[in-house]
Amino acid sequence: MEITQEQKTYAQIIQKAWEDESFRNQLQSNPAETIEKFTGKKLTLPEGKSLVVCDQTDESVVYINLFAKPNLDDMELSDGQLEAVAGGTWNPFEWAVETGVKIGIWLAT
């Protein structure tokens, strides 16, 4: 699997935040502007969306990421997913990966 330019940039932002406390503070207080200055590119978010940076570097804290509740009424299962449900082998985590629904708990250790 090849790493995309977006993933490389994301890794560079995190690395810079780890190394530079001033950058990390700016990233938290004004993430879009800080990322634009760092990358030299305009950051465009979908309409109605905002960007929040949460500092999870405190190793004494366990973080739980609460994701948006999916609207299951508007989702359709693939034939493979329908077979899995019918056979009693449905795995909600595999389904989340396939459909792009974000499920997870991030543990900072």
PyMOL commands that set and color helices and strands:
alter all, ss='L'
color gray80, all
select helices_A, chain A and resi 5-19+21-29+31-39+72-74+79-86+92-99
alter helices_A, ss='H'
color red, helices_A
deselect
rebuild
show_as cartoon
